[in-house]
Amino acid sequence: MEPFFTDSSMKTMKPMEEFKAVFFAMPAEKQAQMKGECAGQVQQPYTDFCANVNTLGGHN
C-alpha cells in the first residue's frame, strides 16, 4: 500500500491522478485483490483508500 501514500507512515494519500497511475500500473490480479478487499465494509483507516479503489474499480 505504500506506493499510494506520500509518506512512510501512510497517513497522506497521493492525489487521485497519482493514485490512479499507481493502481493501473499494478498487475490485474493485484487490482482485483484490492477491489475484493475494499468491496465490503471497510474500517478506518482504510475508508478513504478503499473509496479511491472502488472509484477506480467501478464500484461507485
PDBQT receptor file of N, H, CA, C and O in Angstrom, charges set to zero:
ATOM      1  N   MET A   1       0.797  -1.188   0.000  1.00  0.00    +0.000 N 
ATOM      2  CA  MET A   1       0.000   0.000   0.000  1.00  0.00    +0.000 C 
ATOM      3  C   MET A   1       0.853   1.271   0.000  1.00  0.00    +0.000 C 
ATOM      4  O   MET A   1       0.355   2.349  -0.322  1.00  0.00    +0.000 OA
ATOM      5  N   GLU A   2       2.104   1.152   0.351  1.00  0.00    +0.000 N 
ATOM      6  H   GLU A   2       2.508   0.276   0.613  1.00  0.00    +0.000 HD
ATOM      7  CA  GLU A   2       2.967   2.329   0.437  1.00  0.00    +0.000 C 
ATOM      8  C   GLU A   2       3.008   3.176  -0.833  1.00  0.00    +0.000 C 
ATOM      9  O   GLU A   2       3.038   4.402  -0.726  1.00  0.00    +0.000 OA
ATOM     10  N   PRO A   3       3.010   2.581  -2.036  1.00  0.00    +0.000 N 
ATOM     11  CA  PRO A   3       3.089   3.429  -3.230  1.00  0.00    +0.000 C 
ATOM     12  C   PRO A   3       1.910   4.391  -3.388  1.00  0.00    +0.000 C 
ATOM     13  O   PRO A   3       1.986   5.330  -4.180  1.00  0.00    +0.000 OA
ATOM     14  N   PHE A   4       0.844   4.176  -2.662  1.00  0.00    +0.000 N 
ATOM     15  H   PHE A   4       0.782   3.413  -2.018  1.00  0.00    +0.000 HD
ATOM     16  CA  PHE A   4      -0.344   5.021  -2.762  1.00  0.00    +0.000 C 
ATOM     17  C   PHE A   4      -0.299   6.217  -1.809  1.00  0.00    +0.000 C 
ATOM     18  O   PHE A   4      -1.197   7.059  -1.820  1.00  0.00    +0.000 OA
ATOM     19  N   PHE A   5       0.740   6.286  -0.994  1.00  0.00    +0.000 N 
ATOM     20  H   PHE A   5       1.469   5.602  -0.985  1.00  0.00    +0.000 HD
ATOM     21  CA  PHE A   5       0.828   7.333   0.022  1.00  0.00    +0.000 C 
ATOM     22  C   PHE A   5       2.062   8.198  -0.189  1.00  0.00    +0.000 C 
ATOM     23  O   PHE A   5       3.044   7.770  -0.795  1.00  0.00    +0.000 OA
ATOM     24  N   THR A   6       1.992   9.423   0.322  1.00  0.00    +0.000 N 
ATOM     25  H   THR A   6       1.195   9.771   0.814  1.00  0.00    +0.000 HD
ATOM     26  CA  THR A   6       3.101  10.357   0.162  1.00  0.00    +0.000 C 
ATOM     27  C   THR A   6       4.149  10.216   1.247  1.00  0.00    +0.000 C 
ATOM     28  O   THR A   6       5.255  10.739   1.113  1.00  0.00    +0.000 OA
ATOM     29  N   ASP A   7       3.813   9.511   2.330  1.00  0.00    +0.000 N 
ATOM     30  H   ASP A   7       2.915   9.087   2.439  1.00  0.00    +0.000 HD
ATOM     31  CA  ASP A   7       4.733   9.394   3.455  1.00  0.00    +0.000 C 
ATOM     32  C   ASP A   7       4.826   7.952   3.935  1.00  0.00    +0.000 C 
ATOM     33  O   ASP A   7       3.936   7.140   3.681  1.00  0.00    +0.000 OA
ATOM     34  N   SER A   8       5.899   7.650   4.622  1.00  0.00    +0.000 N 
ATOM     35  H   SER A   8       6.622   8.310   4.828  1.00  0.00    +0.000 HD
ATOM     36  CA  SER A   8       6.118   6.278   5.080  1.00  0.00    +0.000 C 
ATOM     37  C   SER A   8       5.140   5.858   6.173  1.00  0.00    +0.000 C 
ATOM     38  O   SER A   8       4.938   4.664   6.390  1.00  0.00    +0.000 OA
ATOM     39  N   SER A   9       4.529   6.822   6.864  1.00  0.00    +0.000 N 
ATOM     40  H   SER A   9       4.694   7.793   6.687  1.00  0.00    +0.000 HD
ATOM     41  CA  SER A   9       3.560   6.477   7.902  1.00  0.00    +0.000 C 
ATOM     42  C   SER A   9       2.190   6.149   7.295  1.00  0.00    +0.000 C 
ATOM     43  O   SER A   9       1.275   5.737   8.008  1.00  0.00    +0.000 OA
ATOM     44  N   MET A  10       2.057   6.330   5.996  1.00  0.00    +0.000 N 
ATOM     45  H   MET A  10       2.801   6.664   5.417  1.00  0.00    +0.000 HD
ATOM     46  CA  MET A  10       0.848   6.037   5.233  1.00  0.00    +0.000 C 
ATOM     47  C   MET A  10      -0.378   6.767   5.810  1.00  0.00    +0.000 C 
ATOM     48  O   MET A  10      -1.447   6.181   5.985  1.00  0.00    +0.000 OA
ATOM     49  N   LYS A  11      -0.189   8.046   6.094  1.00  0.00    +0.000 N 
ATOM     50  H   LYS A  11       0.679   8.522   5.952  1.00  0.00    +0.000 HD
ATOM     51  CA  LYS A  11      -1.287   8.866   6.595  1.00  0.00    +0.000 C 
ATOM     52  C   LYS A  11      -1.824   9.819   5.527  1.00  0.00    +0.000 C 
ATOM     53  O   LYS A  11      -2.965  10.273   5.616  1.00  0.00    +0.000 OA
ATOM     54  N   THR A  12      -1.007  10.121   4.523  1.00  0.00    +0.000 N 
ATOM     55  H   THR A  12      -0.080   9.752   4.451  1.00  0.00    +0.000 HD
ATOM     56  CA  THR A  12      -1.420  11.063   3.486  1.00  0.00    +0.000 C 
ATOM     57  C   THR A  12      -1.388  10.370   2.129  1.00  0.00    +0.000 C 
ATOM     58  O   THR A  12      -0.332   9.964   1.644  1.00  0.00    +0.000 OA
ATOM     59  N   MET A  13      -2.580  10.243   1.526  1.00  0.00    +0.000 N 
ATOM     60  H   MET A  13      -3.437  10.572   1.921  1.00  0.00    +0.000 HD
ATOM     61  CA  MET A  13      -2.644   9.598   0.216  1.00  0.00    +0.000 C 
ATOM     62  C   MET A  13      -2.193  10.552  -0.871  1.00  0.00    +0.000 C 
ATOM     63  O   MET A  13      -2.301  11.772  -0.747  1.00  0.00    +0.000 OA
ATOM     64  N   LYS A  14      -1.685   9.961  -1.939  1.00  0.00    +0.000 N 
ATOM     65  H   LYS A  14      -1.598   8.970  -2.039  1.00  0.00    +0.000 HD
ATOM     66  CA  LYS A  14      -1.314  10.740  -3.106  1.00  0.00    +0.000 C 
ATOM     67  C   LYS A  14      -2.586  11.290  -3.758  1.00  0.00    +0.000 C 
ATOM     68  O   LYS A  14      -3.668  10.733  -3.574  1.00  0.00    +0.000 OA
ATOM     69  N   PRO A  15      -2.455  12.374  -4.513  1.00  0.00    +0.000 N 
ATOM     70  CA  PRO A  15      -3.618  12.885  -5.247  1.00  0.00    +0.000 C 
ATOM     71  C   PRO A  15      -4.179  11.807  -6.179  1.00  0.00    +0.000 C 
ATOM     72  O   PRO A  15      -3.457  10.894  -6.579  1.00  0.00    +0.000 OA
ATOM     73  N   MET A  16      -5.460  11.913  -6.522  1.00  0.00    +0.000 N 
ATOM     74  H   MET A  16      -6.046  12.655  -6.197  1.00  0.00    +0.000 HD
ATOM     75  CA  MET A  16      -6.137  10.872  -7.293  1.00  0.00    +0.000 C 
ATOM     76  C   MET A  16      -5.414  10.535  -8.596  1.00  0.00    +0.000 C 
ATOM     77  O   MET A  16      -5.344   9.360  -8.956  1.00  0.00    +0.000 OA
ATOM     78  N   GLU A  17      -4.880  11.506  -9.304  1.00  0.00    +0.000 N 
ATOM     79  H   GLU A  17      -4.936  12.461  -9.011  1.00  0.00    +0.000 HD
ATOM     80  CA  GLU A  17      -4.179  11.211 -10.559  1.00  0.00    +0.000 C 
ATOM     81  C   GLU A  17      -2.969  10.305 -10.322  1.00  0.00    +0.000 C 
ATOM     82  O   GLU A  17      -2.729   9.381 -11.100  1.00  0.00    +0.000 OA
ATOM     83  N   GLU A  18      -2.212  10.559  -9.263  1.00  0.00    +0.000 N 
ATOM     84  H   GLU A  18      -2.408  11.310  -8.632  1.00  0.00    +0.000 HD
ATOM     85  CA  GLU A  18      -1.059   9.713  -8.933  1.00  0.00    +0.000 C 
ATOM     86  C   GLU A  18      -1.530   8.355  -8.414  1.00  0.00    +0.000 C 
ATOM     87  O   GLU A  18      -0.963   7.318  -8.761  1.00  0.00    +0.000 OA
ATOM     88  N   PHE A  19      -2.569   8.370  -7.581  1.00  0.00    +0.000 N 
ATOM     89  H   PHE A  19      -3.029   9.212  -7.298  1.00  0.00    +0.000 HD
ATOM     90  CA  PHE A  19      -3.153   7.132  -7.059  1.00  0.00    +0.000 C 
ATOM     91  C   PHE A  19      -3.585   6.249  -8.229  1.00  0.00    +0.000 C 
ATOM     92  O   PHE A  19      -3.305   5.051  -8.254  1.00  0.00    +0.000 OA
ATOM     93  N   LYS A  20      -4.266   6.856  -9.187  1.00  0.00    +0.000 N 
ATOM     94  H   LYS A  20      -4.494   7.830  -9.166  1.00  0.00    +0.000 HD
ATOM     95  CA  LYS A  20      -4.749   6.148 -10.370  1.00  0.00    +0.000 C 
ATOM     96  C   LYS A  20      -3.592   5.551 -11.169  1.00  0.00    +0.000 C 
ATOM     97  O   LYS A  20      -3.676   4.408 -11.618  1.00  0.00    +0.000 OA
ATOM     98  N   ALA A  21      -2.527   6.306 -11.348  1.00  0.00    +0.000 N 
ATOM     99  H   ALA A  21      -2.459   7.235 -10.983  1.00  0.00    +0.000 HD
ATOM    100  CA  ALA A  21      -1.365   5.823 -12.090  1.00  0.00    +0.000 C 
ATOM    101  C   ALA A  21      -0.750   4.606 -11.411  1.00  0.00    +0.000 C 
ATOM    102  O   ALA A  21      -0.393   3.633 -12.076  1.00  0.00    +0.000 OA
ATOM    103  N   VAL A  22      -0.628   4.661 -10.089  1.00  0.00    +0.000 N 
ATOM    104  H   VAL A  22      -0.918   5.451  -9.549  1.00  0.00    +0.000 HD
ATOM    105  CA  VAL A  22      -0.068   3.526  -9.340  1.00  0.00    +0.000 C 
ATOM    106  C   VAL A  22      -0.991   2.316  -9.460  1.00  0.00    +0.000 C 
ATOM    107  O   VAL A  22      -0.532   1.198  -9.695  1.00  0.00    +0.000 OA
ATOM    108  N   PHE A  23      -2.290   2.547  -9.297  1.00  0.00    +0.000 N 
ATOM    109  H   PHE A  23      -2.662   3.455  -9.106  1.00  0.00    +0.000 HD
ATOM    110  CA  PHE A  23      -3.264   1.452  -9.348  1.00  0.00    +0.000 C 
ATOM    111  C   PHE A  23      -3.231   0.739 -10.703  1.00  0.00    +0.000 C 
ATOM    112  O   PHE A  23      -3.163  -0.488 -10.759  1.00  0.00    +0.000 OA
ATOM    113  N   PHE A  24      -3.279   1.504 -11.781  1.00  0.00    +0.000 N 
ATOM    114  H   PHE A  24      -3.334   2.501 -11.736  1.00  0.00    +0.000 HD
ATOM    115  CA  PHE A  24      -3.335   0.888 -13.104  1.00  0.00    +0.000 C 
ATOM    116  C   PHE A  24      -1.988   0.355 -13.580  1.00  0.00    +0.000 C 
ATOM    117  O   PHE A  24      -1.931  -0.352 -14.586  1.00  0.00    +0.000 OA
ATOM    118  N   ALA A  25      -0.902   0.681 -12.875  1.00  0.00    +0.000 N 
ATOM    119  H   ALA A  25      -0.949   1.255 -12.058  1.00  0.00    +0.000 HD
ATOM    120  CA  ALA A  25       0.407   0.111 -13.183  1.00  0.00    +0.000 C 
ATOM    121  C   ALA A  25       0.571  -1.273 -12.552  1.00  0.00    +0.000 C 
ATOM    122  O   ALA A  25       1.490  -2.016 -12.896  1.00  0.00    +0.000 OA
ATOM    123  N   MET A  26      -0.324  -1.610 -11.630  1.00  0.00    +0.000 N 
ATOM    124  H   MET A  26      -1.070  -1.006 -11.350  1.00  0.00    +0.000 HD
ATOM    125  CA  MET A  26      -0.256  -2.913 -10.955  1.00  0.00    +0.000 C 
ATOM    126  C   MET A  26      -0.823  -4.002 -11.865  1.00  0.00    +0.000 C 
ATOM    127  O   MET A  26      -1.660  -3.723 -12.724  1.00  0.00    +0.000 OA
ATOM    128  N   PRO A  27      -0.369  -5.239 -11.677  1.00  0.00    +0.000 N 
ATOM    129  CA  PRO A  27      -0.953  -6.354 -12.438  1.00  0.00    +0.000 C 
ATOM    130  C   PRO A  27      -2.448  -6.487 -12.150  1.00  0.00    +0.000 C 
ATOM    131  O   PRO A  27      -2.904  -6.147 -11.059  1.00  0.00    +0.000 OA
ATOM    132  N   ALA A  28      -3.196  -6.973 -13.113  1.00  0.00    +0.000 N 
ATOM    133  H   ALA A  28      -2.826  -7.249 -13.999  1.00  0.00    +0.000 HD
ATOM    134  CA  ALA A  28      -4.651  -7.123 -12.990  1.00  0.00    +0.000 C 
ATOM    135  C   ALA A  28      -5.038  -7.960 -11.772  1.00  0.00    +0.000 C 
ATOM    136  O   ALA A  28      -6.063  -7.693 -11.146  1.00  0.00    +0.000 OA
ATOM    137  N   GLU A  29      -4.239  -8.964 -11.428  1.00  0.00    +0.000 N 
ATOM    138  H   GLU A  29      -3.406  -9.182 -11.937  1.00  0.00    +0.000 HD
ATOM    139  CA  GLU A  29      -4.543  -9.811 -10.272  1.00  0.00    +0.000 C 
ATOM    140  C   GLU A  29      -4.499  -9.000  -8.979  1.00  0.00    +0.000 C 
ATOM    141  O   GLU A  29      -5.345  -9.174  -8.102  1.00  0.00    +0.000 OA
ATOM    142  N   LYS A  30      -3.506  -8.109  -8.864  1.00  0.00    +0.000 N 
ATOM    143  H   LYS A  30      -2.818  -7.967  -9.577  1.00  0.00    +0.000 HD
ATOM    144  CA  LYS A  30      -3.380  -7.271  -7.666  1.00  0.00    +0.000 C 
ATOM    145  C   LYS A  30      -4.533  -6.275  -7.593  1.00  0.00    +0.000 C 
ATOM    146  O   LYS A  30      -5.075  -6.020  -6.517  1.00  0.00    +0.000 OA
ATOM    147  N   GLN A  31      -4.908  -5.711  -8.751  1.00  0.00    +0.000 N 
ATOM    148  H   GLN A  31      -4.469  -5.918  -9.625  1.00  0.00    +0.000 HD
ATOM    149  CA  GLN A  31      -6.042  -4.788  -8.787  1.00  0.00    +0.000 C 
ATOM    150  C   GLN A  31      -7.304  -5.510  -8.314  1.00  0.00    +0.000 C 
ATOM    151  O   GLN A  31      -8.060  -4.980  -7.500  1.00  0.00    +0.000 OA
ATOM    152  N   ALA A  32      -7.526  -6.710  -8.823  1.00  0.00    +0.000 N 
ATOM    153  H   ALA A  32      -6.913  -7.141  -9.484  1.00  0.00    +0.000 HD
ATOM    154  CA  ALA A  32      -8.710  -7.485  -8.451  1.00  0.00    +0.000 C 
ATOM    155  C   ALA A  32      -8.700  -7.805  -6.957  1.00  0.00    +0.000 C 
ATOM    156  O   ALA A  32      -9.741  -7.748  -6.303  1.00  0.00    +0.000 OA
ATOM    157  N   GLN A  33      -7.545  -8.137  -6.424  1.00  0.00    +0.000 N 
ATOM    158  H   GLN A  33      -6.699  -8.183  -6.955  1.00  0.00    +0.000 HD
ATOM    159  CA  GLN A  33      -7.423  -8.433  -4.997  1.00  0.00    +0.000 C 
ATOM    160  C   GLN A  33      -7.792  -7.207  -4.166  1.00  0.00    +0.000 C 
ATOM    161  O   GLN A  33      -8.531  -7.317  -3.188  1.00  0.00    +0.000 OA
ATOM    162  N   MET A  34      -7.281  -6.047  -4.553  1.00  0.00    +0.000 N 
ATOM    163  H   MET A  34      -6.681  -5.958  -5.348  1.00  0.00    +0.000 HD
ATOM    164  CA  MET A  34      -7.584  -4.818  -3.817  1.00  0.00    +0.000 C 
ATOM    165  C   MET A  34      -9.065  -4.485  -3.914  1.00  0.00    +0.000 C 
ATOM    166  O   MET A  34      -9.680  -4.091  -2.924  1.00  0.00    +0.000 OA
ATOM    167  N   LYS A  35      -9.637  -4.641  -5.097  1.00  0.00    +0.000 N 
ATOM    168  H   LYS A  35      -9.137  -4.961  -5.902  1.00  0.00    +0.000 HD
ATOM    169  CA  LYS A  35     -11.066  -4.369  -5.278  1.00  0.00    +0.000 C 
ATOM    170  C   LYS A  35     -11.891  -5.286  -4.392  1.00  0.00    +0.000 C 
ATOM    171  O   LYS A  35     -12.867  -4.850  -3.783  1.00  0.00    +0.000 OA
ATOM    172  N   GLY A  36     -11.506  -6.556  -4.316  1.00  0.00    +0.000 N 
ATOM    173  H   GLY A  36     -10.713  -6.911  -4.812  1.00  0.00    +0.000 HD
ATOM    174  CA  GLY A  36     -12.221  -7.512  -3.480  1.00  0.00    +0.000 C 
ATOM    175  C   GLY A  36     -12.141  -7.170  -2.008  1.00  0.00    +0.000 C 
ATOM    176  O   GLY A  36     -13.132  -7.272  -1.284  1.00  0.00    +0.000 OA
ATOM    177  N   GLU A  37     -10.962  -6.764  -1.564  1.00  0.00    +0.000 N 
ATOM    178  H   GLU A  37     -10.157  -6.681  -2.152  1.00  0.00    +0.000 HD
ATOM    179  CA  GLU A  37     -10.774  -6.408  -0.157  1.00  0.00    +0.000 C 
ATOM    180  C   GLU A  37     -11.520  -5.132   0.209  1.00  0.00    +0.000 C 
ATOM    181  O   GLU A  37     -11.906  -4.948   1.363  1.00  0.00    +0.000 OA
ATOM    182  N   CYS A  38     -11.723  -4.259  -0.755  1.00  0.00    +0.000 N 
ATOM    183  H   CYS A  38     -11.410  -4.408  -1.693  1.00  0.00    +0.000 HD
ATOM    184  CA  CYS A  38     -12.391  -2.985  -0.491  1.00  0.00    +0.000 C 
ATOM    185  C   CYS A  38     -13.893  -3.028  -0.797  1.00  0.00    +0.000 C 
ATOM    186  O   CYS A  38     -14.587  -2.033  -0.585  1.00  0.00    +0.000 OA
ATOM    187  N   ALA A  39     -14.396  -4.142  -1.282  1.00  0.00    +0.000 N 
ATOM    188  H   ALA A  39     -13.832  -4.950  -1.454  1.00  0.00    +0.000 HD
ATOM    189  CA  ALA A  39     -15.795  -4.221  -1.690  1.00  0.00    +0.000 C 
ATOM    190  C   ALA A  39     -16.766  -4.284  -0.512  1.00  0.00    +0.000 C 
ATOM    191  O   ALA A  39     -17.912  -3.854  -0.645  1.00  0.00    +0.000 OA
ATOM    192  N   GLY A  40     -16.343  -4.798   0.615  1.00  0.00    +0.000 N 
ATOM    193  H   GLY A  40     -15.412  -5.148   0.723  1.00  0.00    +0.000 HD
ATOM    194  CA  GLY A  40     -17.241  -4.944   1.764  1.00  0.00    +0.000 C 
ATOM    195  C   GLY A  40     -17.154  -3.774   2.718  1.00  0.00    +0.000 C 
ATOM    196  O   GLY A  40     -16.717  -2.684   2.351  1.00  0.00    +0.000 OA
ATOM    197  N   GLN A  41     -17.576  -4.014   3.948  1.00  0.00    +0.000 N 
ATOM    198  H   GLN A  41     -17.931  -4.900   4.246  1.00  0.00    +0.000 HD
ATOM    199  CA  GLN A  41     -17.468  -2.995   4.981  1.00  0.00    +0.000 C 
ATOM    200  C   GLN A  41     -16.001  -2.777   5.301  1.00  0.00    +0.000 C 
ATOM    201  O   GLN A  41     -15.275  -3.730   5.583  1.00  0.00    +0.000 OA
ATOM    202  N   VAL A  42     -15.570  -1.548   5.260  1.00  0.00    +0.000 N 
ATOM    203  H   VAL A  42     -16.160  -0.774   5.031  1.00  0.00    +0.000 HD
ATOM    204  CA  VAL A  42     -14.170  -1.217   5.499  1.00  0.00    +0.000 C 
ATOM    205  C   VAL A  42     -14.072  -0.296   6.706  1.00  0.00    +0.000 C 
ATOM    206  O   VAL A  42     -14.819   0.675   6.830  1.00  0.00    +0.000 OA
ATOM    207  N   GLN A  43     -13.150  -0.616   7.577  1.00  0.00    +0.000 N 
ATOM    208  H   GLN A  43     -12.544  -1.405   7.475  1.00  0.00    +0.000 HD
ATOM    209  CA  GLN A  43     -12.950   0.177   8.790  1.00  0.00    +0.000 C 
ATOM    210  C   GLN A  43     -11.839   1.207   8.575  1.00  0.00    +0.000 C 
ATOM    211  O   GLN A  43     -11.000   1.065   7.686  1.00  0.00    +0.000 OA
ATOM    212  N   GLN A  44     -11.856   2.235   9.404  1.00  0.00    +0.000 N 
ATOM    213  H   GLN A  44     -12.538   2.351  10.127  1.00  0.00    +0.000 HD
ATOM    214  CA  GLN A  44     -10.758   3.195   9.406  1.00  0.00    +0.000 C 
ATOM    215  C   GLN A  44      -9.473   2.446   9.711  1.00  0.00    +0.000 C 
ATOM    216  O   GLN A  44      -9.548   1.470  10.458  1.00  0.00    +0.000 OA
ATOM    217  N   PRO A  45      -8.349   2.792   9.226  1.00  0.00    +0.000 N 
ATOM    218  CA  PRO A  45      -8.026   3.977   8.450  1.00  0.00    +0.000 C 
ATOM    219  C   PRO A  45      -8.133   3.756   6.936  1.00  0.00    +0.000 C 
ATOM    220  O   PRO A  45      -7.591   4.551   6.168  1.00  0.00    +0.000 OA
ATOM    221  N   TYR A  46      -8.803   2.723   6.500  1.00  0.00    +0.000 N 
ATOM    222  H   TYR A  46      -9.243   2.078   7.124  1.00  0.00    +0.000 HD
ATOM    223  CA  TYR A  46      -8.795   2.354   5.083  1.00  0.00    +0.000 C 
ATOM    224  C   TYR A  46      -9.981   2.872   4.279  1.00  0.00    +0.000 C 
ATOM    225  O   TYR A  46     -10.070   2.588   3.084  1.00  0.00    +0.000 OA
ATOM    226  N   THR A  47     -10.886   3.616   4.886  1.00  0.00    +0.000 N 
ATOM    227  H   THR A  47     -10.814   3.847   5.857  1.00  0.00    +0.000 HD
ATOM    228  CA  THR A  47     -12.094   4.026   4.173  1.00  0.00    +0.000 C 
ATOM    229  C   THR A  47     -11.781   4.924   2.982  1.00  0.00    +0.000 C 
ATOM    230  O   THR A  47     -12.338   4.723   1.903  1.00  0.00    +0.000 OA
ATOM    231  N   ASP A  48     -10.907   5.906   3.154  1.00  0.00    +0.000 N 
ATOM    232  H   ASP A  48     -10.455   6.069   4.031  1.00  0.00    +0.000 HD
ATOM    233  CA  ASP A  48     -10.565   6.799   2.041  1.00  0.00    +0.000 C 
ATOM    234  C   ASP A  48      -9.808   6.056   0.952  1.00  0.00    +0.000 C 
ATOM    235  O   ASP A  48     -10.041   6.263  -0.239  1.00  0.00    +0.000 OA
ATOM    236  N   PHE A  49      -8.895   5.186   1.380  1.00  0.00    +0.000 N 
ATOM    237  H   PHE A  49      -8.706   5.018   2.347  1.00  0.00    +0.000 HD
ATOM    238  CA  PHE A  49      -8.136   4.387   0.425  1.00  0.00    +0.000 C 
ATOM    239  C   PHE A  49      -9.087   3.525  -0.410  1.00  0.00    +0.000 C 
ATOM    240  O   PHE A  49      -8.994   3.497  -1.637  1.00  0.00    +0.000 OA
ATOM    241  N   CYS A  50      -9.988   2.836   0.257  1.00  0.00    +0.000 N 
ATOM    242  H   CYS A  50     -10.064   2.859   1.254  1.00  0.00    +0.000 HD
ATOM    243  CA  CYS A  50     -10.917   1.955  -0.452  1.00  0.00    +0.000 C 
ATOM    244  C   CYS A  50     -11.920   2.748  -1.291  1.00  0.00    +0.000 C 
ATOM    245  O   CYS A  50     -12.383   2.257  -2.320  1.00  0.00    +0.000 OA
ATOM    246  N   ALA A  51     -12.255   3.942  -0.872  1.00  0.00    +0.000 N 
ATOM    247  H   ALA A  51     -11.879   4.340  -0.036  1.00  0.00    +0.000 HD
ATOM    248  CA  ALA A  51     -13.123   4.780  -1.699  1.00  0.00    +0.000 C 
ATOM    249  C   ALA A  51     -12.455   5.045  -3.041  1.00  0.00    +0.000 C 
ATOM    250  O   ALA A  51     -13.115   5.001  -4.079  1.00  0.00    +0.000 OA
ATOM    251  N   ASN A  52     -11.163   5.318  -3.033  1.00  0.00    +0.000 N 
ATOM    252  H   ASN A  52     -10.627   5.354  -2.189  1.00  0.00    +0.000 HD
ATOM    253  CA  ASN A  52     -10.429   5.528  -4.285  1.00  0.00    +0.000 C 
ATOM    254  C   ASN A  52     -10.371   4.246  -5.104  1.00  0.00    +0.000 C 
ATOM    255  O   ASN A  52     -10.596   4.273  -6.314  1.00  0.00    +0.000 OA
ATOM    256  N   VAL A  53     -10.072   3.131  -4.462  1.00  0.00    +0.000 N 
ATOM    257  H   VAL A  53      -9.889   3.108  -3.479  1.00  0.00    +0.000 HD
ATOM    258  CA  VAL A  53     -10.013   1.848  -5.167  1.00  0.00    +0.000 C 
ATOM    259  C   VAL A  53     -11.367   1.523  -5.783  1.00  0.00    +0.000 C 
ATOM    260  O   VAL A  53     -11.445   1.098  -6.935  1.00  0.00    +0.000 OA
ATOM    261  N   ASN A  54     -12.429   1.725  -5.016  1.00  0.00    +0.000 N 
ATOM    262  H   ASN A  54     -12.366   2.070  -4.080  1.00  0.00    +0.000 HD
ATOM    263  CA  ASN A  54     -13.770   1.440  -5.521  1.00  0.00    +0.000 C 
ATOM    264  C   ASN A  54     -14.144   2.350  -6.689  1.00  0.00    +0.000 C 
ATOM    265  O   ASN A  54     -14.799   1.909  -7.634  1.00  0.00    +0.000 OA
ATOM    266  N   THR A  55     -13.740   3.593  -6.631  1.00  0.00    +0.000 N 
ATOM    267  H   THR A  55     -13.207   3.951  -5.863  1.00  0.00    +0.000 HD
ATOM    268  CA  THR A  55     -13.988   4.519  -7.741  1.00  0.00    +0.000 C 
ATOM    269  C   THR A  55     -13.262   4.036  -8.993  1.00  0.00    +0.000 C 
ATOM    270  O   THR A  55     -13.841   4.009 -10.079  1.00  0.00    +0.000 OA
ATOM    271  N   LEU A  56     -12.017   3.661  -8.843  1.00  0.00    +0.000 N 
ATOM    272  H   LEU A  56     -11.547   3.683  -7.961  1.00  0.00    +0.000 HD
ATOM    273  CA  LEU A  56     -11.227   3.207  -9.997  1.00  0.00    +0.000 C 
ATOM    274  C   LEU A  56     -11.708   1.835 -10.485  1.00  0.00    +0.000 C 
ATOM    275  O   LEU A  56     -11.605   1.519 -11.670  1.00  0.00    +0.000 OA
ATOM    276  N   GLY A  57     -12.230   1.032  -9.563  1.00  0.00    +0.000 N 
ATOM    277  H   GLY A  57     -12.314   1.289  -8.601  1.00  0.00    +0.000 HD
ATOM    278  CA  GLY A  57     -12.686  -0.298  -9.922  1.00  0.00    +0.000 C 
ATOM    279  C   GLY A  57     -14.111  -0.348 -10.420  1.00  0.00    +0.000 C 
ATOM    280  O   GLY A  57     -14.609  -1.422 -10.758  1.00  0.00    +0.000 OA
ATOM    281  N   GLY A  58     -14.781   0.797 -10.475  1.00  0.00    +0.000 N 
ATOM    282  H   GLY A  58     -14.376   1.669 -10.201  1.00  0.00    +0.000 HD
ATOM    283  CA  GLY A  58     -16.126   0.857 -10.998  1.00  0.00    +0.000 C 
ATOM    284  C   GLY A  58     -17.214   0.506 -10.006  1.00  0.00    +0.000 C 
ATOM    285  O   GLY A  58     -18.338   0.213 -10.413  1.00  0.00    +0.000 OA
ATOM    286  N   HIS A  59     -16.911   0.528  -8.701  1.00  0.00    +0.000 N 
ATOM    287  H   HIS A  59     -15.997   0.766  -8.370  1.00  0.00    +0.000 HD
ATOM    288  CA  HIS A  59     -17.920   0.188  -7.696  1.00  0.00    +0.000 C 
ATOM    289  C   HIS A  59     -18.736   1.390  -7.270  1.00  0.00    +0.000 C 
ATOM    290  O   HIS A  59     -19.766   1.224  -6.616  1.00  0.00    +0.000 OA
ATOM    291  N   ASN A  60     -18.310   2.602  -7.620  1.00  0.00    +0.000 N 
ATOM    292  H   ASN A  60     -17.474   2.737  -8.152  1.00  0.00    +0.000 HD
ATOM    293  CA  ASN A  60     -19.068   3.815  -7.246  1.00  0.00    +0.000 C 
ATOM    294  C   ASN A  60     -19.656   4.448  -8.468  1.00  0.00    +0.000 C 
ATOM    295  O   ASN A  60     -20.327   5.475  -8.370  1.00  0.00    +0.000 OA
TER     296      ASN A  60
